[in-house]
Amino acid sequence: MHCFWKSRWTGFLLQNIKTNKSKPPLYSTKQQPLNQLPLELQEVCKVISSWIGGLDDLELRLNQFKGQLTYPLVSQIIDSCKHEAPARRILRFFLWSIKVLDFEKLKDEDFNHVIRVLAEKKDHTGMRILISDIRKEGRVMDPQTFALVAETLVKLGREDEALGMFKNLEKFKCRQDGFAVTAIISALCAKGHAKKAQGENVKEARKVIQEMKGGGLVPDLFCYNTFLKCLCERNLKRNPSGLVPEALNVMMEMRSYRIEPNSVSYNTLLSCLGRARRVKESYRMLETMKTTGCAPDWVSYFLVAKVMYLTCRFGKGNEIVDEMIGQGLLPDRKFYYNLIGILCGVERVSYALELFERMKTSSLSGYGPVYDILIPKLCKGGDFEKGRELWEEATAMGVSVSCSSAVLDPSITEVFKSRRKVEEEVKPEKSSRNEIPRLEPKTRRERGKVKKKIRGN
């Protein structure tokens, strides 16, 4: 069973891991334009998409259809009107087509297709009707269909129903393989993140993993990374000090099954550590990646440098950026965009300029957004000379700048002083006042001593 999973789905899942993007659609979502259909089918689509009349009226109008209906046309009609038509009218059309095509039965894939459409529309009752029909007629449910149904059920707050369906997949002739395990864990963990659940979905996901291991099926890397993300998100909200210990326990478990944590595993943890501003642990995890043989990627360095800059450890942040460059890693432009934006946000434009120089030495293009940040920031901070220098530099390089040239005019641009500079100017004024400081005892013991002295006098 596990070998089947590896051969069929590993390429698909590893692509998700490398790109670190949202999951692609589990099935084709191409929609044929309505005007490309024959006139008879266009009329059927209009009837289904109409909000006028009840479901019985819909069926009466469908009975007036004189054309020859085939199962490819049924799917074609549903695809053409699934975005406009109400879910219950789509279901009624499909049930009507089953009666019409009595001698030419619909295939399993047609049932699966309609279930997926209803799942997208979050029609729980419609899904249950067709899922029940699949089970009664002994039809096969596709793994992709189960994945979408499980995700929809969890979003609707029906986790128990999704888990019950997972445990009884054999009744739907659907393999309980690695893809199914990943699907149910992903659904549970996604809800734990979106609704900030109090750990219940983490426990359910862990329970699924334990049951699968007991049945001889070992979750794969993608499955563990999904669970790790859910666990870290839960600890970020409830127990930040448990982020590292619990994540390392999961990674240890992964290695016991010869599954090496990759950069996505560590980056998931580093992201939550950064959001919790746990600086030392972030830096230690970056060092741990090197010692365990998992080479940090540019995202790893970005997450650690980000938390360094946000906590005003600018020198250490620069060291991490230099280390990344020394390793020969070529980051995405967003690496520099985000860090330069952070440095400008914390009023450290000089460090932002240094980071911009590093960006230019790495031969990355796309400098326009950086000039758009730095030039107004410098001018509004009173450094019009440096702002004009950057403007001329951008013009000489042929870089288009979105900010207006009016920002370079001191008579137009209002200069703002940063809060830090204002506080530095206010402090000497307060200390220069000839006021007698008011001394008050801070502790109860000191107050008692003062009272005794007063009574003695």
C-alpha atoms as one frame of an Amber mdcrd trajectory, in Angstrom:
protein
   0.000   0.000   0.000   2.781   2.409   0.922   4.711   1.548  -2.251   1.639
   2.365  -4.303   1.471   5.760  -2.619   5.146   6.457  -3.226   5.061   5.604
  -6.905   1.953   7.574  -7.731   1.864  10.656  -5.547   5.427  11.466  -4.430
   6.154  13.720  -7.401   2.969  15.689  -6.875   3.541  16.246  -3.158   7.260
  17.026  -3.406   6.437  19.734  -5.915   4.218  21.349  -3.276   7.017  21.092
  -0.723   9.624  22.734  -2.951   7.469  25.626  -4.019   5.896  26.065  -0.573
   2.707  27.244  -2.217  -0.932  26.395  -1.748  -2.139  23.066  -3.056  -3.121
  22.998  -6.732  -6.657  21.989  -7.706  -7.283  18.288  -7.198  -9.135  18.030
 -10.503  -9.671  19.958 -13.696 -11.713  23.125 -13.244 -11.940  24.130 -16.914
 -15.280  25.687 -17.799 -16.537  25.768 -21.349 -18.102  29.142 -22.222 -21.865
  28.989 -22.471 -21.956  30.510 -25.966 -19.829  27.628 -27.317 -22.467  25.044
 -26.442 -25.275  23.990 -28.813 -28.435  26.073 -28.472 -30.387  23.252 -26.835
 -27.727  22.817 -24.147 -27.553  26.573 -23.610 -31.254  26.532 -22.813 -30.737
  23.680 -20.330 -27.945  25.637 -18.611 -30.164  28.724 -18.365 -32.931  26.657
 -16.799 -30.571  25.167 -14.221 -28.964  28.525 -13.428 -32.315  30.293 -13.008
 -33.432  31.178  -9.484 -37.070  31.278 -10.530 -39.277  28.350  -9.554 -38.755
  25.372  -7.267 -36.970  22.079  -7.847 -40.139  20.384  -9.102 -40.598  23.201
 -11.638 -36.998  22.632 -12.719 -37.642  18.954 -13.370 -40.832  19.729 -15.324
 -38.881  22.064 -17.590 -36.079  19.518 -17.990 -38.643  16.938 -19.125 -39.342
  19.211 -22.092 -35.784  18.691 -23.342 -36.027  16.867 -26.701 -32.350  16.416
 -27.472 -30.317  13.255 -26.970 -28.621  13.290 -23.572 -25.360  11.419 -22.936
 -23.173  11.245 -19.837 -20.403  13.423 -21.412 -23.067  16.083 -22.021 -24.193
  15.877 -18.378 -20.689  16.733 -17.151 -20.370  19.386 -19.835 -23.604  21.081
 -18.761 -22.624  20.996 -15.060 -19.194  22.466 -15.819 -20.750  25.283 -17.840
 -23.196  26.446 -15.180 -21.632  25.325 -11.860 -20.556  28.847 -10.876 -23.939
  30.497 -11.511 -26.376  27.719 -10.634 -27.437  26.954  -7.031 -25.983  23.711
  -5.690 -29.374  22.096  -5.091 -30.497  22.719  -8.688 -27.290  21.122  -9.980
 -27.991  18.086  -7.822 -31.600  17.878  -9.062 -30.423  18.030 -12.682 -27.927
  15.233 -12.048 -30.556  13.024 -10.354 -32.914  13.710 -13.263 -30.193  12.701
 -15.756 -29.817   9.362 -13.923 -33.479   8.620 -14.626 -33.172   9.664 -18.271
 -29.983   7.659 -18.838 -31.399   4.458 -17.431 -29.975   2.347 -20.229 -26.726
   4.284 -20.460 -25.570   4.425 -16.889 -23.356   7.191 -15.662 -19.778   6.294
 -14.773 -18.152   6.514 -11.344 -16.145   9.524 -12.453 -19.375  11.414 -13.210
 -20.617  10.850  -9.646 -17.242  11.930  -8.275 -17.277  15.035 -10.414 -20.672
  16.181  -9.130 -19.687  15.461  -5.507 -16.630  17.675  -5.954 -18.780  20.465
  -7.405 -21.151  20.231  -4.429 -18.169  20.190  -2.043 -16.857  23.383  -3.616
 -20.266  24.945  -3.018 -20.263  23.579   0.577 -23.610  21.845   0.093 -23.444
  19.312   2.919 -26.867  17.756   2.262 -26.183  17.370  -1.459 -22.843  15.696
  -0.762 -24.429  13.255   1.686 -27.100  12.252  -0.850 -24.598  11.377  -3.586
 -22.071   9.821  -1.174 -24.862   7.580   0.083 -25.754   6.649  -3.527 -22.116
   5.780  -4.256 -21.995   3.507  -1.232 -25.319   1.773  -1.977 -24.502   1.138
  -5.640 -20.965  -0.055  -4.884 -19.296   2.701  -6.877 -15.694   3.853  -6.412
 -14.823   7.155  -4.752 -11.666   8.825  -6.073  -8.964   9.821  -3.538  -9.195
  13.392  -4.853 -12.922  13.426  -4.138 -12.359  12.235  -0.576  -9.698  14.913
  -0.056 -12.062  17.706  -1.109 -15.018  16.261   0.814 -12.911  15.904   3.993
 -11.689  19.484   3.681 -15.248  20.753   3.191 -16.620  18.764   6.121 -13.944
  20.096   8.463 -14.589  23.665   7.315 -18.281  23.121   8.065 -17.375  22.027
  11.608 -18.063  18.318  10.961 -14.671  16.861  11.896 -16.206  13.684  13.345
 -18.021  12.988  10.091 -14.801  13.466   8.112 -12.902  11.108  10.432 -15.707
   8.564  10.297 -15.640   8.640   6.518 -11.858   8.212   6.548 -12.075   5.140
   8.770 -14.678   3.579   6.451 -13.058   4.328   3.107 -13.102   0.649   2.159
 -16.905   0.875   1.966 -16.440   3.424  -0.804 -13.776   1.278  -2.506 -11.268
   4.064  -1.866  -7.745   3.117  -0.840  -6.710   4.190   2.666  -3.238   5.105
   1.415  -0.782   7.919   2.080  -2.757  10.374  -0.005  -5.877   9.783   2.093
  -3.876  10.148   5.327  -2.384  13.418   4.127  -5.804  14.651   3.028  -7.474
  14.159   6.411  -4.495  15.549   8.354  -4.277  18.571   6.053  -7.984  19.238
   6.525  -7.780  19.015  10.318  -4.652  21.149  10.520  -5.999  23.767   8.131
  -8.981  24.333  10.393  -6.759  24.423  13.462  -4.902  27.337  11.867  -7.848
  29.232  10.439 -10.126  29.075  13.483  -7.391  29.114  16.117  -8.701  25.855
  17.544  -7.636  24.951  21.076  -5.597  21.917  20.108  -8.440  19.497  19.381
  -7.597  19.195  15.689  -3.919  18.662  16.542  -4.933  15.742  18.762  -7.155
  14.290  16.056  -4.359  14.622  13.478  -1.923  12.905  15.847  -4.497  10.155
  16.441  -4.791   9.542  12.692  -1.012   9.284  12.351  -0.814   6.793  15.223
  -3.611   4.667  13.780  -1.976   4.596  10.378   1.376   3.575  11.830  -0.397
   0.837  13.756  -1.858  -0.379  10.461   1.575  -0.564   8.842   1.308   2.677
   6.836   3.966   5.308   7.558   3.037   8.950   6.808   5.358  10.615   4.323
   7.333  13.872   4.479   4.470  16.051   3.252   2.133  14.537   5.825   4.563
  15.173   8.701   5.248  18.735   7.518   1.518  19.414   7.473   1.166  18.104
  11.023   4.242  20.080  12.114   2.701  23.299  10.801  -0.491  22.647  12.730
   1.460  21.860  15.908   3.619  24.997  15.663   0.615  27.235  15.005  -1.113
  25.803  18.078   1.944  26.317  20.291   2.446  29.849  18.957  -0.965  30.772
  20.365  -0.960  28.681  23.529   2.586  27.688  24.526   5.442  29.518  22.724
   8.037  27.929  25.032   6.972  24.524  23.696   7.638  25.401  20.067  11.146
  23.969  19.860  10.806  20.891  22.145   7.613  19.596  20.533   8.810  20.290
  16.989  12.094  18.484  17.665  10.136  15.508  19.024   8.205  15.298  15.747
  11.450  15.528  13.764  12.957  12.769  15.895   9.928  10.625  15.137  10.371
  11.350  11.429  13.993  10.196  11.535  12.957   6.980  13.282  11.068   6.150
  10.069  14.021   7.282   7.915  12.242  10.480   6.881  14.704  13.356   7.090
  13.194  16.777   7.909  13.828  19.208   5.074  14.096  22.996   4.913  10.282
  23.294   4.865  10.154  21.467   8.213  12.628  23.842   9.823  11.248  26.951
   8.119   7.811  26.174   9.542   9.326  26.256  13.019  11.487  29.318  12.288
   8.464  31.251  11.062   6.571  30.679  14.321   9.669  31.418  16.417  10.084
  34.717  14.609   6.452  35.681  15.143   6.940  34.933  18.850  10.166  37.038
  18.825  12.182  34.138  20.249  15.522  35.352  18.964  17.995  32.947  20.584
  15.959  29.885  19.646  15.684  31.104  16.051  19.441  31.460  15.766  20.045
  28.089  17.424  17.659  26.358  15.015  19.547  27.857  12.086  22.754  26.371
  13.506  20.970  23.068  14.141  20.034  22.869  10.469  23.700  23.013   9.519
  24.812  20.370  12.037  22.023  17.927  11.107  22.836  18.004   7.414  19.824
  20.080   6.303  21.299  23.036   4.451  19.380  26.271   5.162  17.830  27.899
   2.101  17.360  31.624   1.584  13.956  31.457   3.306  15.673  30.133   6.458
  18.158  33.002   6.463  15.363  35.484   5.764  13.279  34.337   8.748  16.223
  34.622  11.151  17.475  37.955   9.753  13.929  39.307   9.963  13.577  38.582
  13.670  17.048  40.068  14.283  16.086  43.355  12.606  12.700  43.489  14.313
  14.380  43.154  17.709  17.022  45.810  16.861  19.923  43.356  16.520  21.068
  44.973  13.315  24.689  43.840  13.384  23.670  40.208  13.867  21.107  40.534
  11.114  23.765  41.801   8.724  26.022  38.878   9.652  23.276  36.416   8.760
  22.702  38.117   5.385  26.454  38.062   4.668  26.597  34.385   5.638  23.810
  33.597   3.192  25.622  35.457   0.403  28.853  33.669   1.325  27.072  30.322
   0.942  26.334  31.236  -2.664  22.571  31.339  -2.175  20.681  33.616  -4.563
  17.532  34.823  -2.818  14.357  36.061  -4.388  13.849  39.812  -4.702  11.268
  39.632  -1.920  14.110  38.772   0.456  15.536  42.277   0.053  12.174  44.026
  -0.412  10.857  42.774   2.929  14.037  43.304   4.958  14.584  46.807   3.577
  10.959  47.607   4.375  11.446  46.378   7.946  14.584  48.476   8.432  12.812
  51.589   7.143   9.893  50.817   9.421  12.121  50.768  12.505  13.829  54.008
  11.384  17.179  52.459  10.420  17.560  53.840   6.910  21.354  53.604   7.021
  21.150  49.833   7.466  18.542  49.698   4.701  20.972  51.475   2.352  23.709
  48.969   3.230  21.341  46.087   2.474  20.420  47.713  -0.832  24.113  47.775
  -1.770  24.264  44.033  -1.060  21.262  43.541  -3.316  22.956  45.393  -6.165
  26.164  43.376  -5.811  24.128  40.160  -6.156  23.123  41.302  -9.683  19.400
  41.037  -8.963  17.100  43.219 -11.050  13.854  44.827  -9.983  15.277  47.749
  -8.004  12.271  50.001  -8.642  10.278  49.103  -5.483  13.384  49.659  -3.335
  13.935  53.148  -4.756  10.252  53.859  -4.161  10.746  53.041  -0.474  14.115
  54.666   0.158  13.785  57.979  -1.714  10.638  59.232   0.087  11.922  57.852
   3.393  15.201  59.768   3.089  13.531  63.009   2.007  10.895  62.902   4.721
  13.723  62.298   7.176  15.464  65.464   5.989  18.230  63.820   3.901  17.288
  65.374   0.552  20.842  65.079  -0.750  20.900  61.296  -0.437  17.376  61.077
  -1.806  18.363  63.027  -4.923  21.479  60.884  -5.295  19.345  57.732  -5.379
  16.934  59.386  -7.834  19.767  60.201 -10.232  21.185  56.714  -9.794  17.849
  55.134 -10.713  17.518  57.412 -13.749  21.035  56.527 -14.938  20.263  52.796
 -14.620  17.002  53.182 -16.518  14.927  52.082 -13.534  11.394  53.446 -13.510
  10.484  55.042 -10.182   6.845  55.384  -9.116   7.295  58.117  -6.519   6.925
  61.725  -7.664   9.943  63.981  -8.205   8.179  66.539  -5.989   9.343  64.565
  -2.968  12.860  65.913  -3.668  11.734  69.519  -3.128  12.263  70.652   0.509
   9.602  73.338   0.079   6.975  70.698  -0.698   8.013  67.660   1.326   7.308
  67.934   5.033  10.134  66.625   7.194   9.126  64.303  10.008  11.313  63.508
  12.964  11.299  59.923  14.145   9.909  59.240  17.590  13.317  58.063  18.767
  14.951  61.388  17.835  12.180  63.411  19.472  12.596  61.491  22.731  16.353
  62.116  22.696  15.725  65.864  22.377  13.105  65.913  25.139  15.230  64.116
  27.743  17.893  66.877  28.196  15.124  69.456  28.616  13.601  67.508  31.483
  16.942  67.077  33.222  17.750  70.794  32.927  14.750  71.851  35.007  15.701
  73.040  38.502  13.183  70.878  40.253  13.756  69.073  43.528  13.158  65.411
  42.877  10.426  63.891  44.959  11.769  60.960  46.917   9.296  58.295  47.956
  10.058  54.984  49.620   9.485  52.097  47.208   9.052  49.186  49.597   6.903
  48.521  52.658  10.028  48.128  54.823  11.252  51.578  53.823   7.808  53.066
  54.518   7.885  51.489  58.003  11.296  52.972  58.768  10.083  56.425  57.748
   7.023  56.158  60.029   9.192  55.096  62.990  11.482  58.095  62.489   8.499
  60.438  62.350   7.034  59.007  65.571  10.451  59.186  67.318  10.740  62.868
  66.481
